[in-house]
């Protein structure tokens, strides 16, 4: 039964991931619809047949190229489908069948879209983060994983904490280190995961972001002018907390014990 549930969740996740590719491509475009027109090749604009839209399988069968114009299909398409399939299976494994699974399935889908849009465009759409804040808070009344008090504090502290960091960085350097989109994203994360997740999310995202940033500075040779979107690091830290919060809390308690605190 458990194996069947995970397979079904992964298949659903892959199908949703195919739609998320459309959202990632079209949402940043002014006036573009995520529904119309139907899926088509971005190069030759040829509409895709149903058998060209099967998640993962179509990419393999077509050998990564458009059937009509033969232009290469971006690896992002199967990557997003595979990532959403994996996230859906993890959600099903952790939360089973119920409202909590639907709640966190939507959360994972939103974070996946944010990761790729921020990588490509250095923006986090308000059309995802602002409704996400509201949905996260409303959902906290119905799922046992987070209380409405934890969610409400998560929104206030998430937005306020990152705003304070951004303001402090600007005061010290005279440059903007992060945008308002990052602040709203952390508020959304706080809404879904509660205030208790925020210290880890900020610490983990800052640590990994700093390491990647240092590597990018050496690679791009731009020094302090190197810019990286911070949203993907926040989103990945939030996903790691969602699935491994018990292990994270255990490691934290072991650290405090070892430090004599």
C-alpha positions as CSV (number, residue, x, y, z in Angstrom):
1,X,0.0,0.0,0.0
2,X,2.8,2.4,0.9
3,X,4.7,1.7,-2.3
4,X,1.5,2.2,-4.4
5,X,0.8,5.5,-2.7
6,X,4.3,6.8,-3.4
7,X,4.2,5.7,-7.0
8,X,0.8,7.4,-7.5
9,X,2.1,10.5,-5.8
10,X,5.2,10.6,-8.0
11,X,3.1,10.2,-11.1
12,X,0.8,13.1,-10.0
13,X,3.8,15.2,-9.2
14,X,5.3,14.6,-12.6
15,X,2.1,15.7,-14.3
16,X,1.9,18.8,-12.1
17,X,5.5,19.4,-12.8
18,X,4.7,19.5,-16.5
19,X,2.2,22.3,-15.8
20,X,4.7,24.1,-13.6
21,X,7.1,24.3,-16.6
22,X,4.4,26.4,-18.3
23,X,4.0,28.6,-15.2
24,X,7.8,29.1,-15.0
25,X,8.0,30.1,-18.6
26,X,4.9,32.4,-18.9
27,X,4.3,33.9,-15.4
28,X,7.1,36.4,-15.6
29,X,5.9,37.7,-19.0
30,X,3.6,40.7,-18.8
31,X,0.1,39.8,-19.9
32,X,0.9,36.1,-20.7
33,X,-1.7,33.4,-19.8
34,X,-0.6,30.2,-18.1
35,X,-3.6,28.5,-19.7
36,X,-3.8,29.8,-23.3
37,X,-2.4,29.0,-25.8
38,X,-1.9,25.3,-25.4
39,X,1.6,23.9,-25.0
40,X,3.8,24.5,-28.0
41,X,7.4,24.6,-29.1
42,X,8.9,28.0,-28.0
43,X,11.0,28.0,-31.2
44,X,8.7,27.0,-34.1
45,X,5.4,27.5,-32.1
46,X,4.1,24.2,-33.3
47,X,1.3,22.9,-30.9
48,X,2.3,19.7,-29.1
49,X,0.3,16.6,-29.5
50,X,-0.8,14.7,-26.4
51,X,1.9,12.1,-26.8
52,X,4.5,14.9,-26.8
53,X,3.3,16.1,-23.5
54,X,3.8,13.0,-21.4
55,X,6.0,14.0,-18.4
56,X,9.6,12.7,-18.7
57,X,8.7,10.0,-21.2
58,X,8.2,12.4,-24.1
59,X,11.5,14.0,-23.5
60,X,13.2,10.6,-23.7
61,X,11.3,9.4,-26.7
62,X,11.9,12.6,-28.6
63,X,15.6,12.5,-27.5
64,X,15.4,16.0,-26.2
65,X,14.4,17.7,-29.5
66,X,11.3,19.2,-31.0
67,X,9.6,16.7,-33.3
68,X,8.9,19.5,-35.9
69,X,11.9,21.8,-35.9
70,X,14.4,19.6,-34.2
71,X,15.6,22.3,-31.9
72,X,17.0,21.1,-28.5
73,X,14.5,21.0,-25.7
74,X,15.7,22.6,-22.4
75,X,16.7,20.1,-19.8
76,X,14.8,22.3,-17.4
77,X,11.5,20.6,-18.5
78,X,12.3,17.0,-17.4
79,X,14.3,18.4,-14.4
80,X,11.2,20.2,-13.0
81,X,9.0,17.2,-13.7
82,X,11.4,14.9,-11.9
83,X,11.8,17.3,-9.0
84,X,8.1,17.6,-8.5
85,X,7.7,13.9,-8.7
86,X,10.2,13.4,-6.0
87,X,8.8,16.1,-3.8
88,X,5.3,14.7,-4.2
89,X,6.5,11.2,-3.1
90,X,8.3,12.8,-0.1
91,X,5.1,14.6,0.9
92,X,3.1,11.4,0.6
93,X,5.7,9.5,2.6
94,X,5.8,12.1,5.4
95,X,2.1,13.1,5.7
96,X,0.2,10.1,4.1
97,X,-3.2,10.7,2.7
98,X,-5.0,13.8,3.9
99,X,-5.3,17.5,3.9
100,X,-1.7,18.0,5.1
101,X,-0.4,16.3,2.0
102,X,-2.4,18.6,-0.2
103,X,-1.3,21.6,1.8
104,X,2.4,20.9,1.6
105,X,2.1,19.6,-2.0
106,X,1.0,23.1,-3.0
107,X,3.8,24.6,-0.9
108,X,6.4,22.5,-2.7
109,X,5.0,23.3,-6.1
110,X,5.1,27.1,-5.3
111,X,8.7,26.8,-4.1
112,X,9.8,24.9,-7.2
113,X,8.3,27.6,-9.4
114,X,10.0,30.3,-7.4
115,X,13.4,28.6,-7.6
116,X,13.4,28.6,-11.4
117,X,11.8,32.0,-12.0
118,X,14.3,33.6,-9.6
119,X,17.2,31.9,-11.3
120,X,16.2,33.1,-14.7
121,X,14.8,36.5,-13.9
122,X,16.0,37.5,-10.4
123,X,12.4,38.1,-9.3
124,X,10.0,36.3,-7.0
125,X,6.5,37.0,-8.3
126,X,4.0,38.5,-5.9
127,X,1.4,36.4,-7.6
128,X,2.9,33.4,-5.8
129,X,4.3,34.7,-2.5
130,X,1.4,36.9,-1.5
131,X,-1.4,34.3,-2.0
132,X,1.0,31.8,-0.5
133,X,1.1,33.8,2.7
134,X,-2.6,33.9,2.9
135,X,-3.0,30.2,2.0
136,X,-0.3,29.2,4.6
137,X,-2.1,31.0,7.4
138,X,-5.6,29.7,6.5
139,X,-4.2,26.2,6.1
140,X,-2.8,26.3,9.6
141,X,-6.3,26.1,11.0
142,X,-6.8,22.8,9.4
143,X,-3.5,20.9,9.4
144,X,-1.9,19.6,12.6
145,X,1.7,20.2,11.5
146,X,1.6,23.9,12.4
147,X,-0.8,26.0,14.6
148,X,-2.3,29.3,13.5
149,X,-0.3,31.0,16.2
150,X,3.0,29.6,14.9
151,X,1.9,30.5,11.3
152,X,1.0,34.0,12.3
153,X,4.3,34.6,14.1
154,X,6.1,33.0,11.2
155,X,4.6,35.6,8.8
156,X,5.4,38.5,11.1
157,X,8.9,37.3,12.1
158,X,9.7,36.0,8.6
159,X,9.0,39.3,6.9
160,X,10.4,41.4,9.7
161,X,13.6,39.3,10.2
162,X,14.7,39.4,6.5
163,X,13.7,43.1,6.3
164,X,16.0,43.8,9.2
165,X,18.9,41.9,7.5
166,X,18.3,43.7,4.2
167,X,18.2,47.1,5.9
168,X,21.3,46.3,7.9
169,X,23.2,45.3,4.8
170,X,22.1,48.4,3.0
171,X,23.1,50.6,5.9
172,X,26.6,49.0,6.0
173,X,27.3,48.8,2.3
174,X,25.0,51.3,0.6
175,X,23.9,48.5,-1.8
176,X,20.7,46.4,-1.8
177,X,21.6,42.8,-0.8
178,X,18.2,41.4,-1.3
179,X,14.9,42.5,-2.7
180,X,11.4,42.7,-1.3
181,X,10.6,39.4,-3.0
182,X,12.9,37.6,-0.7
183,X,11.2,39.2,2.3
184,X,7.7,38.1,1.1
185,X,9.1,34.6,0.4
186,X,10.3,34.2,3.9
187,X,7.0,35.4,5.3
188,X,5.3,32.7,3.1
189,X,7.7,30.1,4.4
190,X,6.9,31.2,8.0
191,X,3.2,30.9,7.2
192,X,3.6,27.3,6.1
193,X,6.3,26.1,8.5
194,X,5.8,28.3,11.5
195,X,8.1,30.7,13.2
196,X,10.2,27.9,14.6
197,X,11.6,27.1,11.2
198,X,12.9,30.6,10.5
199,X,16.2,30.5,12.3
200,X,17.3,27.3,10.5
201,X,16.0,28.6,7.1
202,X,17.9,31.9,7.4
203,X,21.0,30.2,8.7
204,X,21.1,27.4,6.2
205,X,20.2,29.6,3.2
206,X,22.8,32.2,4.2
207,X,25.5,29.6,4.7
208,X,25.0,27.8,1.4
209,X,24.4,31.1,-0.4
210,X,27.6,32.5,0.9
211,X,29.6,29.4,-0.2
212,X,28.1,29.4,-3.7
213,X,28.6,33.2,-3.9
214,X,32.3,32.9,-3.1
215,X,32.7,30.2,-5.7
216,X,30.8,32.5,-8.2
217,X,33.0,35.4,-7.4
218,X,36.1,33.4,-8.3
219,X,34.5,32.0,-11.4
220,X,33.0,35.2,-12.7
221,X,35.9,37.4,-11.5
222,X,33.5,40.3,-10.6
223,X,34.4,40.5,-6.9
224,X,31.7,42.3,-4.9
225,X,29.6,43.0,-8.0
226,X,28.7,39.3,-8.3
227,X,24.9,38.9,-7.9
228,X,23.1,35.7,-7.1
229,X,19.4,35.3,-6.5
230,X,18.7,34.4,-2.8
231,X,15.3,33.0,-3.3
232,X,16.4,29.5,-4.4
233,X,18.5,29.2,-1.3
234,X,15.6,30.2,1.0
235,X,13.3,27.7,-0.9
236,X,15.8,24.8,-0.7
237,X,16.3,25.5,3.0
238,X,12.6,25.5,3.6
239,X,12.2,22.2,1.7
240,X,15.0,20.6,3.8
241,X,13.3,21.7,7.0
242,X,9.9,20.4,5.8
243,X,11.2,16.9,5.3
244,X,14.0,16.7,7.9
245,X,13.0,18.9,10.7
246,X,13.2,16.1,13.3
247,X,16.8,15.4,12.3
248,X,17.6,19.1,12.3
249,X,16.2,19.5,15.8
250,X,18.1,16.5,17.0
251,X,21.4,17.9,15.7
252,X,20.6,21.2,17.3
253,X,20.0,19.5,20.7
254,X,23.2,17.5,20.4
255,X,25.1,20.7,19.7
256,X,23.6,22.5,22.7
257,X,24.4,19.5,24.9
258,X,28.0,19.3,23.6
259,X,28.4,23.1,24.2
260,X,27.1,22.7,27.7
261,X,24.1,24.9,27.1
